[in-house]
Structures are given as structure tokens and as C-alpha cells.
Amino acid sequence: MADEQTQDTQTPDANSAAGDELATRVQVLEEQLAAAQDQSLRVAADLQNVRRRAEQDVEKAHKFALEKFAGDLLPIIDSLERGLELSSPDDESIRPMREGIELTLKMFQDTLKRYQLEAIDPHGEPFNAVLHQAMAMQESADLEPNSVLKVFQKGYQLNGRLLRPAM
């Protein structure tokens, strides 16, 4: 009974103040909860971004791991192609050697293609500064202006990334 009397004796102002204090406390706790939830969502998003970036880095590492090695092999392909250009297909004395070079070059090119290394041979195509390196300019009645007349050296791309521009 004493508790009932104590409650009855409290003034309405005291009840109102206690209610206001509880409402303020609830509001503060709700704000803290919202901030904690927001922070949790941000941390989860950051973690997802880090995971995605790491996967992309691993994918790029796999895709372009052969870049330096392939770049070192390009002069060998150039030499084989140059050997075929300079040798006469009509000369019977070097025909077996020429056939060997042709087969070796074909195997080499097939292997490079399997690893997504593609040749850029722009002969007759419009000049593209991204893929081609201009060596000289010359007028031609046969081709459109800014077209490639002669290719001194083929360019190569590895998985779509330029490894060496065509000259």
C-alpha cells in the first residue's frame, strides 16, 4: 500500500518529467542503433569492395602473367617472318629449310593464339594511333588518306591489352 500512496502522491509534473526523460532516452538509443546499423552496412560494403578488388587483381594477374614472356618472344617471330620474306620460294636449294621455317612459324603463331596473343597487321586499314605507330607519311592513289601502306613490324595484343604497337 505504501507504494500506491507514493505513486498517488507524485505530482503530474513529476510523471511528465519522467516520461519526457524516458522518451529522450529512447530517442537517443534509437539514434545510436541507427548509427550502428549504418556503420555495419558501410563495413559490409567496404569488405565486399575489398573482396571484389582482390578478385579483379587475381584475374588480371592470371590474364597478363605472360606479358613479359610474350614480349620477349616477339623478336623471334619477327625473325622467322623476315627469313621467309627474304628467302625465295622458287629456290629449290632452300625449299626444305623454308618449309621448316613456315611450319615452325605456324606452330609458334598457333601457340600464341591459344594464350590470347593476337597479331595486329593493319596493312590497308585506317591508321589507329592507339594500336599503330607511324613511321612515315606517303601519298597513295590506291588507298584512302591516313591508311597504312606498309607494315614494317606487326603489333601484338595480349588479352586485348596492347603489348607492342604495329609499326
Backbone torsions as a table, in degrees:
resi	resn	phi	psi	omega
1	MET	NA	-30.9	-177.1
2	ALA	-64.5	-35.8	178.6
3	ASP	-65.1	-39.9	179.0
4	GLU	-63.6	-38.4	-179.4
5	GLN	-68.0	-37.0	-179.4
6	THR	-66.1	-41.9	-179.7
7	GLN	-68.2	-38.6	-179.7
8	ASP	-68.3	-29.0	-176.8
9	THR	-80.2	-14.0	178.7
10	GLN	-70.0	142.1	-178.2
11	THR	-80.8	159.4	178.0
12	PRO	-62.0	-30.6	178.0
13	ASP	-64.4	-37.5	179.3
14	ALA	-68.1	-42.4	177.3
15	ASN	-62.7	-41.7	179.9
16	SER	-65.2	-41.0	180.0
17	ALA	-65.7	-41.1	179.1
18	ALA	-65.6	-40.3	178.2
19	GLY	-65.0	-42.3	178.1
20	ASP	-63.1	-39.7	-180.0
21	GLU	-65.1	-41.3	177.7
22	LEU	-66.5	-41.3	179.2
23	ALA	-63.3	-40.7	178.4
24	THR	-65.3	-42.1	179.9
25	ARG	-64.1	-42.8	178.4
26	VAL	-62.5	-43.1	-179.8
27	GLN	-63.0	-42.8	178.4
28	VAL	-62.7	-43.5	-180.0
29	LEU	-66.2	-37.6	177.2
30	GLU	-64.9	-39.1	177.9
31	GLU	-65.3	-41.2	178.0
32	GLN	-64.6	-40.3	178.0
33	LEU	-63.3	-44.0	179.2
34	ALA	-62.9	-41.5	178.9
35	ALA	-64.9	-40.3	179.5
36	ALA	-66.7	-40.0	177.8
37	GLN	-65.2	-42.3	178.3
38	ASP	-61.5	-44.7	179.7
39	GLN	-63.7	-39.5	178.4
40	SER	-62.9	-42.9	178.2
41	LEU	-64.0	-40.9	178.9
42	ARG	-64.1	-42.3	179.0
43	VAL	-63.8	-42.1	178.6
44	ALA	-63.5	-41.5	178.9
45	ALA	-65.7	-41.5	177.8
46	ASP	-62.1	-41.9	179.0
47	LEU	-63.3	-41.9	178.4
48	GLN	-64.0	-40.3	177.7
49	ASN	-64.0	-42.5	178.9
50	VAL	-63.4	-42.4	179.7
51	ARG	-63.0	-45.0	-179.3
52	ARG	-64.5	-42.5	178.0
53	ARG	-62.3	-40.5	179.0
54	ALA	-64.9	-41.0	177.5
55	GLU	-63.6	-40.9	178.1
56	GLN	-63.9	-41.8	178.9
57	ASP	-62.8	-41.7	178.4
58	VAL	-65.1	-42.0	179.0
59	GLU	-62.1	-43.4	178.2
60	LYS	-64.9	-39.7	179.1
61	ALA	-61.7	-41.2	177.7
62	HIS	-67.4	-42.1	-175.3
63	LYS	-67.3	-39.4	-172.4
64	PHE	-113.8	19.0	179.3
65	ALA	-64.5	-28.4	-177.3
66	LEU	-87.4	2.9	-172.6
67	GLU	-56.5	-51.9	-178.3
68	LYS	-66.7	-43.9	179.8
69	PHE	-61.2	-46.1	179.6
70	ALA	-63.3	-40.3	177.9
71	GLY	-60.8	-34.7	178.5
72	ASP	-73.4	-23.2	-180.0
73	LEU	-84.2	-19.7	-175.8
74	LEU	-58.9	-40.6	177.0
75	PRO	-60.8	-28.7	178.2
76	ILE	-68.1	-43.6	176.8
77	ILE	-61.7	-43.6	179.0
78	ASP	-58.4	-42.1	-179.5
79	SER	-65.4	-41.8	178.2
80	LEU	-63.5	-44.4	178.5
81	GLU	-63.5	-40.9	179.1
82	ARG	-64.6	-39.6	177.0
83	GLY	-60.4	-40.8	177.8
84	LEU	-68.3	-38.8	179.1
85	GLU	-62.8	-41.1	-173.8
86	LEU	-84.0	-16.4	179.8
87	SER	-93.5	148.3	-178.1
88	SER	-88.4	127.2	177.8
89	PRO	-69.7	-15.4	-178.6
90	ASP	-87.6	-14.7	-177.6
91	ASP	-76.6	110.3	-176.8
92	GLU	-66.5	-26.7	-176.5
93	SER	-70.9	-25.8	-179.2
94	ILE	-111.1	6.9	-177.9
95	ARG	-56.2	-47.1	179.4
96	PRO	-61.3	-40.0	178.7
97	MET	-64.8	-43.5	-179.6
98	ARG	-62.2	-43.0	178.3
99	GLU	-62.8	-38.4	176.8
100	GLY	-63.6	-42.4	178.4
101	ILE	-64.6	-42.2	179.4
102	GLU	-61.3	-44.5	179.1
103	LEU	-65.1	-43.3	178.8
104	THR	-61.4	-45.3	179.2
105	LEU	-62.7	-41.6	179.2
106	LYS	-62.7	-44.9	178.0
107	MET	-62.5	-42.2	179.4
108	PHE	-61.0	-47.9	-178.9
109	GLN	-65.1	-39.7	177.7
110	ASP	-63.4	-41.1	178.6
111	THR	-63.9	-44.9	179.6
112	LEU	-63.2	-37.5	179.0
113	LYS	-64.1	-37.9	178.4
114	ARG	-60.5	-29.3	-179.5
115	TYR	-101.2	24.7	176.0
116	GLN	59.4	33.5	173.2
117	LEU	-100.6	111.4	-173.6
118	GLU	-114.4	139.5	179.3
119	ALA	-78.6	146.7	174.0
120	ILE	-114.6	108.4	178.9
121	ASP	-122.0	91.8	-170.2
122	PRO	-87.1	18.6	-176.0
123	HIS	-54.7	121.6	179.0
124	GLY	84.9	-8.0	180.0
125	GLU	-88.2	161.3	174.5
126	PRO	-63.9	144.3	-179.9
127	PHE	-65.5	133.3	178.1
128	ASN	-124.8	110.4	-175.4
129	ALA	-63.4	-20.7	179.4
130	VAL	-74.7	-36.9	-175.5
131	LEU	-106.3	-15.2	-173.5
132	HIS	-122.6	151.7	174.6
133	GLN	-118.7	118.4	-177.9
134	ALA	-73.7	137.2	178.6
135	MET	-105.2	-35.9	-179.4
136	ALA	-162.6	163.8	176.2
137	MET	-115.8	142.5	-177.6
138	GLN	-152.0	140.6	177.8
139	GLU	-81.0	148.8	178.7
140	SER	-145.8	135.5	176.8
141	ALA	-82.8	-17.1	-176.2
142	ASP	-84.2	-31.7	-174.5
143	LEU	-116.7	160.2	176.6
144	GLU	-64.8	155.8	174.8
145	PRO	-59.3	148.4	-179.2
146	ASN	63.2	31.2	174.1
147	SER	-101.2	156.1	179.5
148	VAL	-82.2	120.9	-179.1
149	LEU	-88.2	-42.2	-175.9
150	LYS	-142.4	140.8	178.0
151	VAL	-108.1	115.1	178.9
152	PHE	-80.6	-34.0	-178.2
153	GLN	-151.5	128.2	179.1
154	LYS	-66.4	150.7	172.9
155	GLY	-97.6	169.4	-179.7
156	TYR	-142.8	145.9	174.5
157	GLN	-121.5	141.6	175.0
158	LEU	-115.0	113.8	-177.8
159	ASN	52.1	39.5	178.3
160	GLY	85.3	-7.8	178.3
161	ARG	-96.6	132.6	-178.5
162	LEU	-65.7	122.3	177.8
163	LEU	-95.9	-41.4	178.1
164	ARG	-153.4	130.6	179.2
165	PRO	-73.7	152.1	175.2
166	ALA	-73.5	139.5	179.6
167	MET	-108.3	NA	NA
